[in-house]
């Protein structure tokens, strides 16, 4: 059971990146999925997620309007399209899923994940 994130890199402010998170050993299916990010010395921050019910997407205020989360069940992969990147978006980005349901925006909060699988992070650096 594994999640593998990829797609990070160095990008200039205003640029775009698309992160991928491929699942292996299990099926993402309708499980809640989330993208988090972490900067050294700071708490892990929920960036975007899709909960367990009607595929409603949720975003933190800091990325709303710039990031888009999606999933492709045929490829067993989740994505995070990041546009208009800012230096403050620099972080290690991690993907997560939970075998148990998460409803509403609770999927943005790490503490609500109970039977969680975390992917190895991918570094995004936004700098000129």
Residue frames as qw, qx, qy, qz and C-alpha x, y, z in Angstrom:
[[0.000, 0.891, 0.453, 0.000, 0.00, 0.00, 0.00],
 [0.480, -0.276, 0.100, 0.827, 1.76, 3.10, -1.20],
 [0.295, 0.925, 0.231, -0.066, 1.31, 6.61, -2.51],
 [0.629, -0.117, 0.223, 0.735, 4.04, 8.16, -4.60],
 [0.160, 0.925, 0.175, -0.298, 4.03, 11.89, -5.23],
 [0.591, 0.007, 0.364, 0.720, 5.92, 13.47, -8.12],
 [0.270, 0.775, 0.415, 0.392, 6.03, 16.60, -10.23],
 [0.338, -0.884, -0.068, 0.316, 7.76, 19.02, -7.92],
 [0.679, 0.294, 0.131, 0.659, 10.57, 21.28, -9.01],
 [0.247, -0.425, -0.077, 0.867, 11.85, 24.80, -9.30],
 [0.231, 0.682, 0.572, 0.393, 9.52, 27.33, -10.87],
 [0.163, 0.161, -0.071, 0.971, 9.47, 31.11, -11.15],
 [0.196, 0.404, 0.540, -0.711, 6.77, 33.17, -9.45],
 [0.523, 0.446, -0.072, -0.723, 3.66, 33.14, -11.59],
 [0.311, 0.290, -0.843, -0.330, 4.51, 29.77, -13.06],
 [0.856, -0.110, 0.011, -0.505, 2.65, 26.47, -12.89],
 [0.056, 0.311, -0.948, 0.041, 3.29, 22.91, -11.84],
 [0.826, -0.159, -0.212, -0.498, 1.16, 19.80, -11.75],
 [0.224, -0.395, 0.845, -0.281, 1.77, 17.33, -8.96],
 [0.765, -0.016, -0.523, -0.377, 0.75, 13.70, -9.29],
 [0.386, -0.374, 0.742, -0.401, 0.21, 11.10, -6.63],
 [0.664, 0.130, -0.640, -0.364, -0.07, 7.52, -7.83],
 [0.704, -0.353, 0.458, -0.412, -1.54, 4.82, -5.62],
 [0.560, 0.291, -0.763, -0.139, -0.28, 1.26, -5.70],
 [0.185, 0.023, -0.921, 0.343, -1.36, -1.79, -3.80],
 [0.141, 0.516, 0.714, -0.452, -4.86, -0.45, -3.30],
 [0.165, 0.563, 0.557, 0.588, -7.58, 1.43, -5.14],
 [0.025, 0.009, -0.223, 0.974, -8.17, 5.09, -4.37],
 [0.090, -0.528, -0.827, -0.171, -11.75, 4.73, -5.53],
 [0.205, -0.804, -0.295, -0.473, -13.99, 7.02, -3.53],
 [0.638, -0.430, -0.354, 0.532, -11.62, 7.38, -0.60],
 [0.053, -0.992, -0.041, 0.111, -11.05, 10.92, 0.59],
 [0.756, 0.212, 0.019, 0.619, -7.83, 12.38, -0.77],
 [0.185, -0.970, -0.070, 0.142, -5.81, 15.36, 0.29],
 [0.623, 0.471, -0.168, 0.601, -2.75, 17.40, -0.52],
 [0.511, -0.830, -0.089, 0.206, -0.77, 18.87, 2.33],
 [0.552, 0.641, -0.238, 0.477, 2.41, 20.90, 2.44],
 [0.706, -0.649, -0.113, 0.262, 5.11, 21.37, 4.99],
 [0.319, 0.799, -0.284, 0.424, 7.79, 23.95, 5.55],
 [0.623, -0.019, -0.587, 0.517, 10.58, 23.26, 8.07],
 [0.137, -0.033, -0.465, 0.874, 9.63, 24.62, 11.47],
 [0.472, -0.002, 0.011, -0.882, 5.94, 24.95, 10.63],
 [0.596, 0.121, 0.720, -0.335, 2.95, 22.68, 11.03],
 [0.195, 0.147, 0.833, 0.496, 1.76, 20.63, 8.10],
 [0.331, 0.350, 0.128, -0.867, -0.91, 22.59, 6.24],
 [0.512, 0.420, 0.749, 0.032, -3.89, 21.17, 4.40],
 [0.043, -0.266, 0.387, 0.882, -3.93, 22.63, 0.89],
 [0.591, 0.146, -0.307, -0.731, -6.73, 20.88, -0.92],
 [0.239, -0.045, 0.958, -0.154, -8.86, 17.77, -0.65],
 [0.567, -0.103, -0.494, -0.651, -11.83, 15.81, -1.91],
 [0.476, -0.237, 0.636, -0.560, -14.07, 14.31, 0.73],
 [0.216, -0.003, 0.976, 0.011, -16.01, 11.07, 0.82],
 [0.444, 0.491, 0.600, -0.449, -19.42, 12.14, -0.34],
 [0.580, 0.728, 0.354, -0.099, -20.08, 14.00, -3.55],
 [0.696, 0.247, 0.191, 0.647, -16.59, 14.78, -4.85],
 [0.054, -0.989, -0.090, -0.100, -16.78, 18.29, -3.50],
 [0.674, 0.279, -0.234, 0.643, -13.36, 19.95, -3.54],
 [0.427, -0.885, -0.144, 0.119, -11.97, 22.04, -0.71],
 [0.588, 0.488, -0.153, 0.627, -9.11, 24.51, -0.65],
 [0.444, -0.514, -0.311, 0.665, -7.25, 26.48, 1.94],
 [0.140, 0.943, 0.192, -0.233, -7.72, 30.23, 1.65],
 [0.287, -0.689, 0.430, 0.508, -4.08, 30.61, 0.68],
 [0.245, -0.137, 0.799, 0.532, -4.46, 28.62, -2.55],
 [0.421, 0.594, 0.647, -0.226, -8.13, 29.10, -3.45],
 [0.430, 0.856, 0.056, -0.282, -8.49, 30.21, -7.05],
 [0.156, 0.755, -0.605, -0.199, -4.96, 29.12, -7.96],
 [0.109, -0.258, 0.960, 0.002, -4.84, 25.37, -7.23],
 [0.786, 0.061, -0.165, -0.592, -7.11, 22.61, -8.54],
 [0.371, -0.257, 0.883, -0.131, -7.34, 19.11, -7.13],
 [0.772, 0.237, -0.262, -0.528, -8.56, 16.19, -9.23],
 [0.559, -0.257, 0.786, -0.049, -8.51, 12.43, -9.38],
 [0.607, 0.352, -0.536, -0.469, -8.39, 9.92, -12.21],
 [0.781, -0.243, 0.498, -0.289, -9.70, 6.61, -10.95],
 [0.909, 0.410, -0.066, -0.029, -8.75, 4.86, -14.20],
 [0.531, 0.584, -0.461, 0.406, -5.13, 5.74, -13.47],
 [0.742, -0.511, -0.375, 0.219, -5.52, 5.39, -9.70],
 [0.486, 0.082, -0.100, 0.864, -3.90, 8.80, -9.41],
 [0.101, -0.902, -0.367, 0.205, -4.68, 12.15, -7.83],
 [0.500, 0.414, 0.114, 0.752, -3.40, 15.49, -9.05],
 [0.195, -0.812, -0.263, 0.484, -2.81, 19.02, -7.88],
 [0.466, 0.592, 0.246, 0.610, -2.63, 21.67, -10.59],
 [0.378, -0.691, -0.203, 0.582, -0.88, 24.73, -9.20],
 [0.405, 0.667, 0.275, 0.561, -1.06, 28.00, -11.11],
 [0.036, -0.860, 0.063, -0.505, 0.20, 31.49, -10.37],
 [0.806, -0.295, -0.371, 0.354, 2.69, 30.11, -7.90],
 [0.137, -0.926, 0.148, -0.319, 4.10, 32.40, -5.24],
 [0.313, 0.495, -0.701, 0.407, 7.30, 32.17, -3.21],
 [0.451, -0.306, 0.569, -0.616, 5.21, 31.37, -0.15],
 [0.930, 0.098, -0.074, -0.346, 4.03, 28.19, -1.88],
 [0.432, 0.509, -0.726, 0.163, 7.53, 26.78, -1.49],
 [0.661, -0.354, 0.509, -0.423, 7.23, 23.58, 0.54],
 [0.011, 0.107, -0.983, -0.146, 7.33, 19.82, 0.47],
 [0.662, 0.013, -0.095, -0.743, 3.98, 18.67, -0.84],
 [0.116, -0.089, 0.981, -0.128, 2.51, 15.39, 0.40],
 [0.591, -0.136, -0.444, -0.660, -0.54, 13.44, -0.63],
 [0.192, -0.089, 0.854, -0.475, -2.74, 11.43, 1.69],
 [0.595, -0.195, -0.510, -0.589, -5.77, 9.23, 1.70],
 [0.360, -0.218, 0.704, -0.572, -7.81, 7.52, 4.38],
 [0.176, -0.136, -0.949, -0.222, -9.58, 4.18, 4.29],
 [0.029, -0.566, -0.725, 0.392, -12.26, 5.66, 6.52],
 [0.184, 0.768, 0.448, 0.419, -14.68, 8.32, 5.30],
 [0.253, -0.309, -0.207, 0.893, -14.03, 12.00, 5.80],
 [0.158, 0.751, 0.623, 0.153, -16.95, 14.34, 5.35],
 [0.023, 0.992, 0.125, -0.010, -16.98, 17.95, 4.31],
 [0.314, 0.841, -0.344, 0.274, -13.86, 20.01, 4.75],
 [0.747, -0.583, 0.320, -0.024, -12.51, 17.72, 7.46],
 [0.912, 0.218, 0.131, 0.321, -10.29, 16.24, 4.77],
 [0.321, 0.816, -0.183, 0.445, -8.24, 19.46, 4.96],
 [0.412, -0.739, 0.400, -0.351, -7.26, 18.74, 8.55],
 [0.422, 0.379, -0.817, 0.100, -4.55, 16.19, 9.24],
 [0.237, -0.205, 0.753, -0.578, -5.97, 15.36, 12.65],
 [0.765, 0.139, 0.196, -0.598, -9.15, 13.89, 11.17],
 [0.695, 0.369, -0.591, -0.178, -7.25, 11.24, 9.22],
 [0.712, -0.460, 0.443, -0.292, -7.30, 8.03, 11.24],
 [0.854, 0.010, 0.492, 0.171, -6.42, 5.17, 8.90],
 [0.301, 0.896, -0.150, -0.291, -4.15, 7.27, 6.72],
 [0.825, 0.104, 0.272, 0.485, -1.65, 6.48, 4.02],
 [0.021, -0.900, 0.142, 0.411, 0.86, 9.25, 3.33],
 [0.805, 0.527, 0.024, 0.271, 2.86, 9.61, 0.18],
 [0.623, -0.281, 0.052, 0.729, 6.51, 10.55, 0.16],
 [0.108, 0.871, 0.181, -0.444, 6.65, 14.27, -0.48],
 [0.618, 0.433, 0.281, 0.592, 7.78, 16.20, -3.50],
 [0.320, -0.521, -0.125, 0.782, 9.58, 19.54, -3.16],
 [0.312, 0.800, 0.377, 0.346, 8.19, 22.63, -4.81],
 [0.418, -0.439, -0.056, 0.793, 10.43, 25.69, -4.89],
 [0.286, 0.855, 0.368, 0.226, 9.10, 28.99, -6.18],
 [0.434, -0.667, 0.104, 0.596, 11.88, 31.46, -6.72],
 [0.512, 0.858, -0.015, -0.035, 13.15, 33.92, -9.27]]
